[in-house]
Amino acid sequence: YGTAMRIGTNHGSLSDRIMSRYGDTPMGMVESAMEFLRIARAESYHNIVLSMKSSNPQVMVQAYRLLIKTMEEEFNECYPLHLGVTEAGDGEDGRIKSAIGIGTLLEDGIGDTIRVSLTEDPELEVPVCKDIVKHYSVNGQRSTVNGTSSAVIPPIDKLPYSPFEYKRRESFAVDNIGGAQVPVVIADLSKMDTIDPVDLQQIGYHYDEPTDKWTIADIAADYIFTGNTLLRFALPGTLKVIVYPGAWEQGLATSAGFGEEALVSFKEKYYPIYDDAGYVTAPAKSQHLNFVMVDCFGDNTTVNDFTHLDALANDPTVVLCLSSQHPQPMIAVRRMCVELMNRSIKNPVVLIVDSAWQTADEHLIHYATEAGALLLDGIGDGVCFGMTAASYKQSSVNTGPSKVNASGRNYIKSTSVEAFINNTAFSILQATRTRISKTEYIS
C-alpha cells in the first residue's frame, strides 16, 4: 500500500547474537540493520528509512558513515537516513550532543530527516532542530552568516585517516598542547573593556583577596587571549596569556627594566600570536611557544599553495591556530588538516571558531557543529571560541540568563558571555570524549 517503514538500530539494544559476533560497536549496529534490509529487498520492498542511534555522538557518526559504505558496497545504492542522538540529555549538554552528532553528518552531506531527543518537554525539541538545520540551508543556499570567502576547497584524493574509527591526529607537544595532552581551552577575553582578578571567575579562577590565593575549578581555561592588553596583576599558577606581537614585545621591554627575574617570569606567562606570514618575518619570537593563525581557504589563500605551511613545518615552538572565513568553515579546516597529515606536519592544532549568530542556542550549536565534527575525527589539540564584535555586543548588553544560557535546564549557570563560552567549550570536549571535566548522566 505504499507504506514506509523505518529500520532503526539503537546502540544500547543490540541483540545477543549481534553482540557476540561484533560486540558493542558501530559495525554491530550496521549489521543489525543490514539483516532486515536484506529481507526487505528480497521481497522487493524499498520504502525504507534507516537510523543508527546512540547516546554517544562518536559511535553514532561512525555507524552512519559505515552504514553508507556497507550499502554502497553491497547494493550499489543508499536508502534515506534519519539522524538523531538518542537520549542526548537536557539543557546545554543535550543540545551540544545532538548538534555534534547531527551536524557532523550534515556537514558530510549525510541525512534526510533529523530528530533531537531531549529529556525535556517534547515541544522544546523542534526549535533545536530548526537551529541545527538553518546552518545548512538559507533559501536553498548554504548559510553565509559565519563566512563569505569564495575560495575553492581542493578535493581530497584519499583520506589519511579512517572516518569509521577514532584516532587522534599525531602531533608533538609544545608546552601542554598536543602530543598525549588533553585538548586545551583558550578563553577569548579580548573584547572586555578591562580585565581584573574578579573577571577570571568567569573562566574558572576564583580569587580570594584576604588570603591572596586562587581556587581553580574543574572547568578552568588553560590560556586566555587578551589581544593588546597586558594584565597588571599576578596570574594563577596554571594560567597563561596569549597577546598580539606588539603587546608581547612591549611586555618584554618593560619586564627587562625590572631585572632578569621579571623578564623570565613574563616569558613563562605570556606568548605571542602571529598570522602565518607575520611569523616567518617576525623580528622577535618566543623561544618556548608561538601561536600562528592560519585562515583556511580564505579569499587571500592561493589554492593548492601550501608554502606557508611548509615554512612552519615542525617548528618545535609553533602551535597552529586554524580558522576559516569560508561559508563551510569546518570543511575548510578539515581539508587543511588533511594537508598537514599528507605533508607530515605534526605541529599541534588549535581550532578557532567565531560565531556571528544571535541567540545562546544558535551560538552553542554553531560551536558544537564546527569544532565537534573535527574533534570526532581526531583533529584538534585545543579550542578557542569567540563571537564577532556585533554578536558580542548584542549578547553583552543587558546580559540576562536567556542571553548567556542555552534554553532548557542548565546545571552550570553562566552570568556573562565569557562564562557561557567557557562552559560550552568544556561541554563540547566532554561530549566528544576528548576531555572529561564533569560527571555525565545518560538519561
N, C-alpha and C positions, 0 to 999 in steps of 0.2 A: 504493500500500500504506500510505498514511498517513505515509510517511517525511518527516521535517522536514529542511530544508536551511538552512544559514547562508550568506548572501551577505556576504562580508567584504571591505571595501576597506582597503588599507594605504597610508598616506601615502607610504611610501618605494618603492612598486612600482606606480605608475600607468603605464598603457600609453603608448607614444609618441604614439598618436593623441589620447588624452585630454590629455597634456602639451602637445601642440602647439596645442590649442584652448583649454584652460582654465588651463594652467600648473600649477605645484606649489601648488594652492590647495584650500581646503575644497570649493569648487564643483566642482573636478575630481573629488574623492573622491565627492561626491554623484552626479554624473552617471555615474561609473563603475558605481556600484551600481544606479542607476535603469535603465541599459541592460538589465541582467539581470532586474530586477524587471518591466520591461515584457514581456519574453519570457515569464517565468513566468506573468504574469497573462493573456497572450494564450492560454496553454494551460490556463487555469483552475486553476493551481497556486498555492495560497496558504499552504502550510505553511512559512513563511519567517521567519527571524530575521535581522536586519541588524546589521552592526557597522561602525564607522568608526574605525579605529585609527591612532594616530600616537604617536611618542615625545615630541611637543610637546603639552602639555595644552591650550594655547591653540587650536591647529589642531584638535585632537580635539573640543573642546567646540563650536567653531563649526561643524564638519562635522555633528555630530549635530543641532544646532539647525536647520541649513539643510536637512538631510535630512527632518526632520519637516515643515518648512514646504513643501518641494517635494512630499512625498507628499500632504499635505492639499490642496494646490492642484490636483494632477493626478489623485489618486484619491479625494479626499474621505475618506480613512481612512489609518491608520498601521499598520505591522507592528511586532511586538515588537522590542525593541532590546537587544543585548548590548553592555555597556560595558567599555572597557579602554584603558589607555595601554600601547602596545606597547613592549617592551624599555625599561621605565622605569628599569632600573638595579638597584643593590643598596643595602643599608643604609638610612640615613635619606633619601637622595635618591630611591631607588626608591619608598619608601613615600609620600614627600611628593608626587611627581609623580602617582602613582596616586590618592592622596586628593584632590588638586586636581581632576584631570580627572573622575574618577568622582563625587566628592562634589558638584561644581558641578552636574552634570546631575541627580543625585538630588535636590538642593535644588530644581531646577526641575520635579521630578515626572517626569523622563525616565529610562527604563531599566527593564528587566525581569530581566536577569541581569548579573552582573559577573565579571570575571577580573582579578586583579592579576598582572602579568607581571614577575617579578623575575629578575635574573641571580644567582640563588641556588638552593639545592635546592628542588624543587617543593613539598615539604611545608611550606615556610615561607610560601607564598603564601596559603593558606587562612586562617590566623589574621588576616592583614591584611585580607582580605575581610570577615571577621566583625567586626573592629573598625570598619570603614567602615559596614557595614550597620546595626550596632546603634545608630548615631546616629539612625536614621530609624524604627526600629520596636522598641518595647518592649511586648510583648503586644498588638500591633496598634495601639499608640498612639505618637505622636511622643515621643521621649525628652525628659524634663524635667530631666536632670542639670544642664544649664547655664542653666536659666531657667524661671520659673514664672508669668510675667505672663499675665494673661488678657485683656489689651487686644486689640482688633481692629485688624488691619493694614488700612488702607483699600486698596481695589483701585486698580490703575493703569489709567487710560483709554488712555493712549498713552505708550510709552517715549520719552524724549527722546534716546535713543542707539540704535544698531543692535546687537542681540545677535549678529549674524553677522560682525562685523569689529571689530578692536580700535581704540579711540580713547580716549585718556586724557581723563578729565573735566577741563574747563578750570578753572584756578584761578590766582589771583595768588600771588606768592611773599611769604612772611613769613619773614625771615631766610633760612635754607636749606631751608625747607619749602614745597612747592608750586611752581607755575609750571613751568619746564622742569627743575627739580631732580629727581634720582632720589629715590625714597621713602626717608625716614629710618627708622632703627631706634631705638626708645626702650627701654632696659633698665629693668625694674622691680626696684629694689634695696630697696624699702620694707619688705620683710619680714625683712631681715637685722638681727641684733642690733646690730652695729657695722659701720662701713664704713671701711676703712683703704686706703692706696695699693695694697697687695698684692691686695686684693679686686677691684680693677679689671682684674686679669689675666683674670678670668672673662669679661670682655666685650671683650677685645682690646687692653687697655692694660697694657704691661709696664714697671714702674718699676725703674730701676737706681739703687740708693741711693748707691753710691760716686761716680757721675758726676752724680747728681741729674737724670737725663734719662728721658724716656718714649719707648718704642718702640710704634708704633701698627700693629696688624695690619690685614689687608685686611677682616676682619670685625669691626671695632671699632664699637661702638654710637655713635650720634651724640649721644644725650641719655641721662641717667639720671633716673629718678623716685625720690626718696628720702623722700617723704611729709612728715613734720615734721622731718626730720633735715637740719641744715646741716653740711657737711663741714669738717673742721678741718685741711685740707692743700691745697696749691696743686694745681689741676687741670691735666691735659694741655691743650694749646692748643686742640684741636678739640672737646673735650667740654664739654657744658653740662648744667645741673641744673634739674629741674622739682620744685617743692615746693608744699605747700599754702599758701594765702594767709597764714595766721598765721605760719608759719615765714618766709615771704618778707618780711613786714612787720618781723618781728624782725631779720632779716638786714640790712634797710635801716637800721634804727635803730642796730644795732651797728656797721655799716660807717661810718655817718656820724660816729660817735665817733672814728674813726681818720683822718678827713680826707677831702677830696674825691676823692683818687686811689683810696682804698679803696672809696668809695661807687660810683664809676664802674666799677671792676673787678667789684664784686658785681653791678651791674645788667647787665653784659655776660655774666655767667656763670650767674645764677640767674633763673628765670622762674616766675611763679605759675600754678597750675591751679585753676579755679573750676568749680562747676556752673553751668548756664546762668542760673538765676535769681540766683545769688550774684554773677555777673559784672556783671549790669545794675546792681545796687545797691552794688557794692563801693566802699569809700571810697578805696582806692588800687589803681592798676593800672600795669602796666609800659607805658612809652611805646613799647616796641620789640616785645614778643612776649608774648601771653597765651594760655594753653591753656584751652579751655572744654569741659567734659564735657556730653554730651547723651545721655540714656537714650532710645533709640528705641522708642517704643510700649511703655513700661513701664506698670505699673498706675497710676502717677500722671500719665500722659500723656493729655491730653484729645484724643480722636480728632478729626482734621481741624482742630485748633487749633495753628497754627504761628507764633503771635505771638512765641514765644521765639526762633525763628529770624530773624524779621523784625527783632527788636531787635538782633541780632548782625550782620545782613546787611552784608557788605562793610566791616566794621570792619577797617582795614588792619593791625591788630595781633593779630587773633584767628585761632587755629587751632582748628578744631572737632575734638573727640575723641569719636567715635561708638562707642557700645556698646549692648547691649540685654539686658534680663532676660527677654525673650520666649523661649518654647521654640523658636522659629525665629529665632534672632538674626541670621543672615545675611540672611534675607528682610526682617527689620525694618530693618536698617541700609541695605540696598539701597533699600528703599522711601523711607527718609528722604533718601537721596542723590538719588533721583528728584525729591523735593520741592525739594531745593536747586537742582537743574538747572531745574526748572519756574519757580522764583522768581528765577532768575539770581543766586543767591547763590554767589559764587566763592571763598569762604574755603577754604584748604587743609583737608583731612580726614585725621585720623589714626585708624586702625582699632584699637580696643581690644578684645582677646579674652582673656577669663579662662577657665580650664579647671577643671572640678571632677572630671575623670576621675582614674584612679589610676595606670596604668602609663605608662611613657615612650611606648610606641607609641600609646596612647589620646590622650595629650596632643598628640603630634605630628600625628596625623590630625585632631584637633579644630582645631588652629591652621591646618593646611593647608586644610581644608574651609571654615572660616568666613572666613578672610582671603583665601585663594587665589581663591575664587569671585568675590569683589569685585574683586580686582586684575585678573583676566582680563577683567572688564567695564570696566576703565579707572578704577575707583574706588579711591582711596587714595593719599595723599601721604606716608604713614608708617604704621608698625605698632608696637604695644606689646602684648606678650603677657605674661600672668601666670597665676597659679593662685589658687584660693580658699585661705583660711587652712588648711583641713583637708588639702587636696591638697598644699600646700607643705610642711606639717609632715610628712606621710607620706613625701614624696619626699626630704626633707632628713635625716630620722632614719636613721642607719646608711647613709649615702649609699654606694652601690656602683655599678659600671659598668652593671648591669641596670636601676637605678632612674633613671639620668640619661642613658641612651643608648638609641636605638632598637635593636630586635633586628637581627641580621644584621651585615654588615661596616660599620664606621664609620671614615671616613678622618680625622675630627677627633673625638677622644675628649673627652667632657665629664666634668668632675670635680665639678660642682656643678649645682644646679638653674638658677642664673643662666647658666652657660655653655651648658647644654643649650638653654635658651630662646633665647639669643642666636644660637647656631649654627642653630637651627631657623628663626628669623626671616630670616636671610640666605639660607638654603636655599630658603625659600618665595619670596622675591623673585627668586632665581635661576631657579626653576622656572617662574615666571610671566613671565620675561624682562623684568622691570621694573628690576632692578639686578643687574649681573653682578659677582661678587666672587671667583670661582674658575673654574678650568678645568672644563669639562663634558665628560664622556665618554659617547657614545651606544653602548650595548652592541651 
